[in-house]
């Protein structure tokens, strides 16, 4: 299994990339969220990868961050969601926003994504809610990034995640933070304000 590639970016033609690694050109497919963060062609790049082996092909998918790759892996475990749809979802929404939609049962926002119908959206919410909540809670103590969220999460999203880990429901935690004036506040300050009910 190929888990990471470091080399020279030769081509980037969405959704495909070509990366030279010591003379070997790797063809990869990536979501638009990764393309937005890529350097110019000819420059060095490191990508996290996921390999899919089928009877008729061996496919390599590339992601700029580990959190994107983790969400991709979570998505393709869902019945009816293959790699192609998973890439489409990651191209249409950030990992952080996707997680928010799942945690808040926002099926309407998910159905706005290409290829995601009402039944698929409901399946994503039901099957991913607990898994994403556990991933969020597991990394909160070291605050080094959240699996399934963008690597550089905002203080607001970190605060919501922390409230969820304290036992609040996702929708309730989001509402507690939404009513606050959070501009300029640290994650800790937002959490304290939410628990007090006022800033």
ZIWO-V851628 format. One record per residue. SS is DSSP state (H for helix, E for strand, - for the rest). OMEGA is omega as a letter, one per 20 degrees, with the letter a starting at -180 (* if undefined). D_LAST is the distance of its C-alpha to the last C-alpha in Angstrom with 2 decimals. Layout:
ss->(SS:SS)
omega->(OMEGA:OMEGA)
d_last->(D_LAST:D_LAST)
This chain:
ss->(-:-:-:E:E:E:E:E:E:E:E:E:E:-:-:E:E:E:E:E:E:-:-:E:E:E:E:E:E:E:-:H:H:H:H:-:-:-:-:-:-:-:-:E:E:E:E:E:E:E:E:E:E:-:-:-:-:E:E:E:E:E:E:-:-:H:H:H:H:H:H:H:H:H:H:H:-:-:-:-:-:-:H:H:H:H:H:H:H:H:H:H:-:-:H:H:H:H:H:H:H:H:H:-:-:-:H:H:H:H:H:-:-:-:-:-:-:H:H:H:H:H:H:H:H:H:H:H:H:H:H:H:H:H:H:H:H:H:H:-:-:-:-:-:-:-:-:-:-:-:-:-:-:-:H:H:H:H:H:H:H:H:H:H:H:-:-:-:-:H:H:H:H:H:H:H:H:H:-:-:-:-:-:-:-:-:H:H:H:H:H:H:H:H:H:H:-:-:-)
omega->(r:a:a:r:r:a:a:r:a:a:r:r:a:j:a:r:r:a:r:r:a:r:r:a:r:r:a:r:a:r:a:r:r:a:a:a:a:r:r:r:a:r:r:r:r:a:r:a:r:a:r:r:r:r:a:a:r:a:r:a:a:a:a:a:r:a:r:a:r:r:r:a:r:a:a:r:a:r:r:r:r:a:a:r:r:r:r:r:a:r:a:a:r:r:a:a:r:r:r:a:a:a:a:r:a:a:a:r:a:a:r:r:r:r:a:r:a:a:r:r:r:r:r:a:a:a:a:a:a:a:a:r:r:r:r:a:a:a:a:a:a:r:a:a:a:r:a:r:r:a:a:a:a:r:a:a:r:a:r:r:a:r:r:a:r:r:r:r:a:a:r:r:r:a:r:a:a:a:a:r:a:a:r:a:r:r:a:a:r:r:r:a:a:a:r:a:r:r:*)
d_last->(49.43:48.09:44.44:43.93:45.86:45.90:48.23:48.81:47.43:50.57:49.56:46.51:47.42:44.73:44.69:47.19:47.12:49.96:49.31:52.15:52.06:55.09:57.30:56.19:54.38:51.78:51.00:47.48:45.36:41.67:38.80:37.59:34.33:36.66:38.79:35.88:35.49:39.19:40.96:44.02:47.28:49.27:46.29:45.39:43.03:41.87:41.09:40.25:42.78:43.70:47.38:48.79:52.49:54.33:58.03:58.34:55.80:53.62:50.31:47.76:44.18:42.03:38.30:36.49:34.04:34.48:31.51:33.35:36.49:34.84:33.52:37.03:38.56:36.28:37.25:40.99:41.04:40.26:43.44:44.25:42.09:44.29:43.65:44.21:41.55:39.13:39.65:39.18:35.83:34.64:36.01:34.08:30.58:28.69:28.58:24.77:24.91:27.82:25.98:23.08:25.80:27.49:24.51:23.44:27.10:27.18:30.98:31.14:29.59:31.95:34.97:34.33:35.49:39.26:41.27:38.60:39.67:38.03:39.75:38.90:35.21:35.16:37.09:34.66:31.71:33.68:35.22:32.44:29.32:30.10:31.51:28.54:26.13:28.42:28.61:24.85:24.60:27.68:26.38:22.79:23.93:25.55:23.25:26.41:25.92:25.90:29.20:29.15:26.23:26.57:27.17:24.39:21.53:18.24:15.05:13.83:17.15:17.21:13.95:15.53:18.73:17.36:15.97:19.42:21.13:19.39:21.14:18.94:20.98:20.46:19.78:17.27:15.42:15.53:14.25:11.20:10.31:11.89:9.72:6.68:7.26:8.54:11.11:12.14:9.96:12.29:12.94:12.15:8.65:8.08:10.01:8.34:4.90:7.61:9.64:7.62:7.05:3.77:0.00)
